[in-house]
Structures are given as C-alpha cells and as structure tokens.
Amino acid sequence: MKPQDDYRNGDGGATSAASRSDSDSEGEEVGALEQELSLDDREAPARALAALNALRKARQHYDVLLAAAGEEVAAHRAVLAAVSPRLLAALGPPAAAPDTLRLDGVAADALRELVEYAYTGRLRVRDAAAARRLYRAAARLRVEPARAHLAERLLRRLAPHDCLALRALPDLAPHHRAQLDAFIAQNFDEICESGALAALPLIRIELLRETSADGGEEAPAAVADAALAWLRDHHAADLDLEELCSRTHLLFVDAKGSLRDCGELPAAQGDAPELQEYRREARERERGQRRRDKPPQDRAADDESPGESAVIAARAGVGPGGGGGGGGGGAGAGVTRAVVALRGRLAAARVAWRAGNAEGPRGGRLGGARADEAPPERSCAGAVRAHLPVGRCAVGAAALGARLVVCGGYDRARVLRAAEAYDPQTNAWAPLPDMKRARARFPAARLGSALYVFGGSDGQTELDSVDVYEEVGAAVGIHTRRKH
C-alpha cells in the first residue's frame, strides 16, 4: 500500500491535522505516575534481534530460505522486508494466514504493550492497575526485564488499598515479598478499613471444643498458624481455592491441640443437629469427589512448584453473631482475621470459635501450651509434672489403681463432664469416658476396683446421680457403669 492511499476525500486535511495535534499534546501531558512506571530500554531491540539471529542460525523459527550459488540461507521474512525493499517485493504475501496462538491469563492491553516493547524497547504504563496487568503478562511470558522493572516501581508506591493486589502477583522476588509482608502486617487495620480484604477469596473456619482453659483467647497468630497448617496438610497441592471457599469448615480442637475436621469424627449421642448435617454433607462431598477424581497422569501439571504457604498478617476481632457462614457461634465469639498465602495463592481467612454444648466433644488448648505460658512447676523431688489438659476447680479426684482420676469441676465458664487419668509412670494425662452429667463440688470415693462419683451440682440444681469408673485388669482403658 502506498502512503497516499491512507488519505482520501480530504482525510489528510485540517481535521486530521487537528487530530494529530491533539494526540501530540496528549502524549506530552504524561503524568508523574506514568513516567515512573514506564520503561525506556534502548538496548531491548538489539537484544531481541541478536536472539532472533541466534535462532535463525540454529535453524529454529525461520520462515524463508534464500538460495544463491547453490547455498541456502535461513532467514525471517519480516527482517528481510524491513531492510531490503527488493526482497519485500520479491517475497510477496505469505502462502497461508498466520497461526493464532491463544494466551490465557494475559490481558489484551498488556499483550499489546509487551509486543511493542519487544520491537521498540519502550513500555508505556498509564497507571498502577495497568502496571499490575503488565506484570502478570510479563511474568507469564517470562519477559524478565519488563517484569523486574514493574515489580521495583510498583513497590515504591505501597498503599493499604492496593498492597494485597501487589502481594498476589506471581514470581515476586523474596526481598519484595518480605517488604510487602512487613507492610501488610504493620498496616493490617487500615487494609481492612479500606475494603481491600474483601477482594480476596475468603476461607471460613470455625473451631469447636466443649471447653477451654483459654476460652478461645489464644493469640491470633497461633490461631492463624494452626488453621494454615490444617489447610496445607489436608489439601492437595492442586487444591481448588474456589471450592475451598465455598463452605465453612468446622474443625475440632483435640486434646493435643491439633485440628480435625468434624466431618471425619465418629458420631456421638447428643451431637447437635448442625454437626450431624455437617457430617452428612462431608460424606456427600467425598462420594462426589471420588467420582470426579482423575488418574494422577491426567492431572494438570502447569505449576512448577506447590508454592509458598505462610500467614502474612493476623488480628483478633469480635464477630457479630459469629458470622462467616454455616451457623456460626454465639454473639461476641472470638474471631481472627488473617491474610494467608496458601500454595502460592493469596486468600483471606476468618477463624471463629464456636462454643460446644455440654453433650459435645471436649478438646484441649489450640497448638498446645502458649509461648508466653510459664513452664510446669517442679515438685519437691525435681520432676516436672504435666498440667491438666483443661484448667478446672471443684473437681472430684481419687486414686484408682496406679492412676489418679480427676472428674468434672468448673472451668471459667461452665460445669464439666470431662474426666482424665494421670499416670505418674509416663507423666501424662489420658482422657476417660465422660460422665453422664456435668457435675462439680462432688465427692469421689474408691471402693475395691471401682471409683464412685456422686451428687454435686450441675450449676442449676443438686444432683442425685452416680457414675462408676471401674478398672479392667491392668489395662489402661477404664470401663464405666452409669447409675442413678
């Protein structure tokens, strides 16, 4: 096409001149942000041409052969056409339409700018949002000079409203991740107030135990670490984050402070209806997952590594009605909000405590003893004695065989049904079957090989019931007979 073919019926007149003038002045009014984010890499075209020449010499990705005096030379039509008008005319149009390569996960404007950069060495970035799109495209296509430049410039302008979007970018250098993590931890309250947390996928977790020495007061970092450990250890490397966020996960804190999905626990008499429904849904999901599972060789393997898993920031809060879905806990239940990196994906987490009822399971302190807790006191003999799994008072206690049995009592909130046996030989507490009724302020007496606990109070009334713990031989297990 000749240059004059572009101008017909006065297209090159005053209107066109005015349009060019507007475009020129628009280009001159580049803001400070655009200047800071944009890149002018004058050596990029030379690097690209050198790489193209290396490919040509290796007989890769060439599209024409030139022959002279019995010798063939591989070349690229576009390069020849750019340097030789004679070859431009001689080569003619290509025999077939060019192939179309689909690039998933790359924004159209980012692709245009990266191609422009490949030819000219100039990368024009209008704003921070465009810079993030360009960064993702450069990271996906491994255009490292552009990716490194954008990462360095974006981190110069950290703000609470967009720092999470930056932290979610792939392939950040370790020092850039550390800089972002420190900023997020220091400004987490402002980030929450800005609404930026709502843009992340939300993982909802509720923790259940009948009673606790802490009443759900573990440090937010400990709660978030325990939740992340469960998410990481109980989900495959190719986890579906959207499916993970589609429901509330109800987890039980066992006597050792570890988390277990309530869907995996055996049913027990007196389970709450919502707990029974949770187990039923878990069984249905498991059956559906078995039908959908593909053989290992058919699974996608796009990711080169499973990615990092870390708690970036965590704060304690109060949940209105223990929200977060799935029949949350009571009003005022302790809630931990967190930002986590899970298998390289950024997500928000909301971990709330759900108070168990008197008929439910009982558990220990999350993650074991707190870091700020004093170590167990030494006895006169110098041995360190294990603490009770749950702090309590007004208990019934007596020796049975070679063990000390402790039943019931109060924690800071309620009357307990729980019973434990202490073995001095192993210096460890082991759970026993719960009493039929929660009771405190009651006597316990040994008669033969049985321990009788009777009377006392359940916090509402005086009791006339009797529970009997009977030792079976020398075995650790203790058999219970319940009477009134």
Steps between C-alpha positions, in 0.01 A plus 500: 500500500629848411513769767255722311239221496426578866369846419184520294231764462691756707587261786844660521355851542429722797306237695784252477754767593293599803472137601876458478549818698266375774683169506837673524391721788345201671831320474683797647273509807635183651446498877760435761359153570521398135855627478599303808337175388598510132820350364732618223746215442705609200698177491192277479463507115867407457461212746189379319670515160804316633276226641315482169829461315606221736172318433549542125848355511370206700233447231220576746192710431620621159236537229691539173806353327711714267711314241803632315778315320376168628490607865191557718472758775222487759339833584189675625275662242416797723866586563588473130202713403600765754855539364455437123222648282600259223448198725174652629369501144648161411371311801137591444222415745532185714345186358264450793341704774721527809435263787305633799647423840253531787653641819285431803534725803646793303309828465468638146641844584793339680572277201501799263745689721733200538512444124571871455779467757648205310532712186585841645628453855234741626239389753226754563306455825211736570417413862552248781218270385648484149841436656364198691344359181827553317693337782281188486542478123877551522529237774291250303695557177835520686584850373735550792627859439143630490391290800792609719454868410127494579552320832759752615287802398173368642655439841610863519136606540356263761159592643246311716240489222718320244780321689304171501464518122878537479560212742285276280728554199695190390877453498583780743859499621547391864603851612193647332275247677666583831448873443132447420445263793647753743281778359184285517570395860564859609196644321251214533234709674513765225486225236183360657345847521578565132296198392798344321457176697160444338665459159677181613337156508382435856571174684255458790591276793324437829681334790305282741578368847280443800712700739833672518744630752526807279140551388618547141756762602804357323707758320374582147833389353465158667143463372600600147807272503291202612237568233764536228672178608169315470427652159847416371520147641146386415470630143687395189756722329253557214223613737199682360498826697153592376359168625685544828334840548152375409416372850584541867744244642411377849810375682534336841794584726605167647666441837846556350399832345493364143218574255272230358215547257174423679387313189763237580402452864272211599144588589418520869180507699380854556671652195342829396280486185734734311794270579307201364416700186867597460603133510232408247619770257861387548407141404317625190799710393734204548282278281480769233875558511573129444284509187670813366859409583729448201796263490824668607635502145198698377533782752625833376860572587531866403650607832871439536481497880228482765568861602546659839269470799523764772296719732570857389294685761240418766284704735242418765149638472144439613259335262139619492318181578807299406421548130703356221235252396394157605321585822768691683556523869326727742516875504832633606689183404873560455593548134843509338539669163809417299668524162668175397699372206381147426691301236604833348142638490402799714181470706324652797414275794235542768539266797228509766443301818176310533414410859418132545211385716512275804425192291765567235862390471769656714838625393824654612683823446563591137859426407587381853644734761528870421843643434459751783384238751727416792645147491355237734614537856747250638403281790709460812665198337598713200278322242290707259131406527266534204225759527133407483374507139235754609518740793226427755399525865254324737588161350448148627830313525626169637767238436393197300760231449824666399327811366345818632150561363360855481135558404276799429535835672475854365704677239458875471165470326316176571466171682690213337432134422860427406720251685871429469745253651856591594771233476808593709711246313453677166427845648205534263125557515263278301131572433235273655136455402299806595260491793134482405433832671718805538574542871717697742548521877454125547688226685680210335568178688678178411332172594694192395597536135235764427485877542163650593415865428163618628287799580634851458351775287461557125483875549120502510397238751634246747552153349411152624669305218801269538769415244730202548845465343627144521854389426524200265805298603829683447390648170506874450140504378241568767150370476208712625164400649255782538233488770251726673 
